[in-house]
Amino acid sequence: MDFVTDEQVHKYREDGYLVLDGFLSPEECDALRERMADIVEGMDVPQHCRLEFSTDHDEQIKSQGSADYFLTSGDKIRFFFEKGVFDDKGDFILKKERSLNKIGHALHAYEPLYKNITHSPNVQNVAKKLGLKQPVVLQSMFIFKQPEIGGEVMPHQDATFLHTEPLGRVMGFWIALEDATLDNGCLWFIPGSHQNGITRRMVRTPKGTDFIGRDNTYEDNQFLPAPVKKGGLVLIHGEVVHRSGQNTSQRSRHVYTFHVMEAEDTRWNPENWLQPTPELPFPSLYT
């Protein structure tokens, strides 16, 4: 049975995103969160690798541009933190489980629960319904959106960071493991913005990463919210403009998200920060 209808496929192609309720069961969501709690409990991050993650372009260049810890995380499970959670010695100010921004970028490869969800029949069904012939998994992340301090994610396009030739070959699967609401930082989209291409790219440089091209300015009234209940899935076209606000509520907004690419007749840009490795080539979604 198809999880996605023809009408929903049309809406995704028209808007650049699609909300699908009930993609995971509450029990599956809880299992993913419980496993993540175990991973965090065993977390041991050297002080020099305690990077504060930001989607602000200038801050990202400064904090990650020369950080080997970030650039070599594509085939590993690594930890990235919210701003302001360390003192000047690099020690935690908050409890470590309340300090994380995200964990990535290879949960899909090394954690069985996350691998099973990524390659599940429902995920494969969605990909096939959208016409993907040779999809591969690029990266995966657990995003925490911590209560009170979960940072704002600035307007962006995923293709800025995951660039292909031709464009339009990358899609994000964004699964809410808790309710994502207006109060705790749900996603906001500019419908149809995926049809306008991109003007900015993050590229590898000898010192780390940099941005080339220009950034666009968007008005708040261009965005529509996409709240989703626990277990819901948001499909995200690689070029659709989206953002999320800061979490000022008392509730977290846990998410498991991963990106896939149609590999047939597609060139993965060798200047992307993320590159396949001998240890972890981009795995086929259908196996």
C-alpha angles and dihedrals in degrees: 000000000000115000091200124053126218088249091055091049088054091049092050091051091047099044102027093235140056134196116216117186124215098019092143128028120243088249092055090049092050092049092054091049093047092051090049090052088057091050091051092047090057094043116133112176119175112235094245089057097051098114122181108223121223134168090205102113099223093045091046092055090050099045101036107019095092096025113119087187090068100037093052096045097094094094097031143063109250138166130240125185143213120256118271098020096115132066122226090277094055094253122138117265092187130038107286093240089057094047102063124106097182145333120223176254114315106031087125091062104042108026112072096207092051092042091053092051092046093053096034122137090249093055091046090048092054092049092050092046088055091051100252109159104178107015118174129192113246105180144333136211142185108217118199106188089196122221113269095354105047102132129239116257108219122227108282147145120237090222088068087071100025104044124182136177110256100028121232096061100107126080131177126220107205112186120191110221088182131023110290107211141169088261101051101039114279120181123275123201140192100224113229095011091120088076093067101068124225133289101190136052137185110224137182116254132182088263098043123278139340138176124247126192127026133301121232128228119227133194120232092235090063092068128083121198121241107199114181135188125240109288094024124131128219116199112209124197111221094242102040113114112238141158142170132219130238116279105242094161129097092247130081123230106216117191137177111208136172138172129227130193130205099236097189109108090348130129116210107216111247089210093063115114089232116068132171115249135204086252092052120017111183101280123227113257091217097059 
